[in-house]
């Protein structure tokens, strides 16, 4: 990541005030005094972000072009918040529009927080979800969380692995050996059948759905077990398309 930001700013005093503080945090800056020069600089360089001072820069007519040539965050600062201008700035490609503080510390924290938030969002967009949603149970492999009827429950690592394996293979019969290998991944010094059976009993009890009308982990005589929840939908491995 580049450690230089581009300031499109006419007021040298404001830039000096801000840039000195940023430099203390090992982030340098380049200042230009027009959108034309800003666009040329953005075309040739990759910046940490681009900051535009709307108080002294006529930026809106050029904002779409700036957005077209760069993917870095664009932040517009204003002497005061104007709702109509905010809407236009976001529409034309700014990632943020807000009031400039006279304290560089405030501006630094605000900008870096927004950059971190945007990076986290992009990471989530590119990541595949590990969540699986059924009629009564929601489970996340990434977060290691399980919810039953909207309430979070605690599971041991083995119980979590077993449930995730069942829900990943909904309606498929899993053999005892398959369940054991995925859950523990090691050779057993005890009976595999007994280990799996006892763990399933504990898991059913914790899920609170071990009854005749809604037994999500079913015995399949002579074959193994399967997770069955006819009203659920699995979202495992579905990419986020928002």
N, C-alpha and C positions, 0 to 999 in steps of 0.2 A: 504494500500500500504506500502511495506517495505521502510524504510528510510535508507537503507544501500546499497551501490553499491559495486560490485566486480571489483577490478582492477587486470588485468593480466598484470603484469608490473615487469620488472627486475631492473629498475633504482629506487632505494629507494629515491633519491633526488627529482625526478619528482613526485613520489607518495606523498612524504611529502608536497611538494609545493601545489599540487592539493587538497589533503585530508584536509589540514588545512583550506583552503577556504571553502570547502564543509561542514566541521564541523561547521563553523560559520553560515551556513544555516541549521543547525540541521540534516545534512545527514552524517552518518558515513561511513566508508569504511573497506573493508577487502582486503589485497593484497596477491597475490600468484605470484610465479615467473615462472610458466610453465602452458601450456595448460592442462596437465594431472591434476595438482592440481586444476586448474580452473574448469574443468569438474566435479571433485569430489565435490568441494564446491557448484557448481550450482545444482548438483543432490540432495544435502541435504538442501539447503536453497533457499528462494525466495528473490531475490534482486530487487532493484529499476531498475537497469540496469547493464550490464556487459561491461566494457571498456577494450579494448586490445590495447597495444602499439606495433604496427607492427615493430617499429625500433629495438626492442630487444627481440621480441617473435616470434618464428616460429609457426605461428598460422594456416595457410591455411590447412595443412593436417588434423587438428583436428576440424576445424570449423563446418563441417557438423554434427559431433557427438555432439558438444556442442549445436548446434541448435536443435538437435533431443531431447535432454533431458530437454530443458527449453523453456519457451515461453516469457521470459522477453526480452526487447530490447538489442541487441548486437551492440555496436559501436566500430568500428576499427579506431584508430588514426594513422596517418603516419607522418614522418618528412617532406614529401612532397607528393603532389598528383600524383599518377601514374595511368593513365587510365586503363592499363591492369590489375593491381592489384585490382583496384576498381571493375571492372567487375567480377573478380573471387570472391572477398569478398562478393559481393551482391548475386552472384549465389550460393555460399556455405552457405548462411544463415545470413550474417550480415544485420542489418537494416540500417546501415549508415557507410560510409567510408569517412574520411576527414582529413585534416591537423590539427595537434595538435598545439594550440597556446601556446605561452610562458606565456600568461596572464590567470590565472585561471578564472577570471571573464568572459572572452570570451568563454572558454570551458563550464563553468557552464550554461551560457545563451543558448549556442548552444545545449547542451545535453537536458536541461529542455524543450526547445522549441520543440525538436524532440519528446520527450516523450509525451508532451501535444498533439502534432499533431497526433501521433500514437493512443493515447487514444481517441481523437475525431473521428478518422477514424474508430476505432473499434466500437464506439458508433453508428456511422452512419451505419455501416455494419449490426448491430443487430437491428436497428430501422426500423419500417415500414414507408414507404413514405406516406405523406399526400397530395402529389401533384396529380392533375388531369389535363390532357392535352386534349384539344379539338382542333377543326380545327382553331379557332381564339382566344380562351381563354385558358390561363394557370393560375392555382390557387394553392397556397400552404397553407394548413391549419396550418402547423407549423410556417411558416414565416409570415403568414397573408399578403401575396402579391398576386396581380392580374395583369396579363398582357393581353392586347388586341392588337393583331397584333404586338406583340413585344414591346409595350409601356406600362409601369406601370401606373395604374390608382388608384385613391384613393376612397375607399368605407367606409361608416360608418360600425360599427359593425353589425348592423341589415342587411344592404345590403350585407356585406360579408357573414354572416351566411346564408342568403337566397340563394345567388349564389352557395355557397358550397353545400347546400342541393340539389339544382337543379342538379348540375353537378355530385353529388354522386348518383343521381337517374335518370341518363340520359335515356330518352325515356319512363320513367314511369310517369303516371299521378299522380300528388300530389293534394290532396284536399286542400281547403283554410284553413281548421283547422289544417291540418298537417303542412302546410307552416308556419302558424302563431305560432304554438307551438314550432317548431324548431327555428324559427327566433328570437322570443322574450321570449318564455318560461315562460310567465306569463299571468294572466287573464287580459282581455282587458276591459277597461271602455268605449271603443268606438266600432264601428261596426268592427267585424273581417274582413268581406268582404271588407270594405272600406280601412282598414289598409293595407291589403295585396295588393289590387289593386293599391293603391297610391305608395306603396313601389316598386312594380314591374315596374310601369311607370318610377319611378326615376332610378331604376336599368337599365332598357332598355336604357334610355337616356345616362347614364354614360358609358354603354358598347359600345354605338355608333353603335349597330347592329339592331336597331329597325326599320326595313323596310320590305317591302313585300317580298324581295328576300332572306333575311337572318334574320329572327326573331327567335333568339335562345330560347326565352321563349314564348311558344305558349299558347293561350287560348284553352281549350278543353271544348266546350259548355256543360254546365250542370254538369261538373265533376271537373274541376279545371285547373291546368296548368302543362306543362311539358317542360323540357329542351331538345331541339332537335338539334343535330349537326351531320349530317350523315357522315361527313368526319373525325370525331375525334376519338381518342382512349383514353380510361380511364386507367390511371396507379394507381388509388387509391388502397391502401392497398397492392400493389405489393412489395414484399421484394426485396432489392437490392441483386442481384446475381453475381455482378462483382467479 
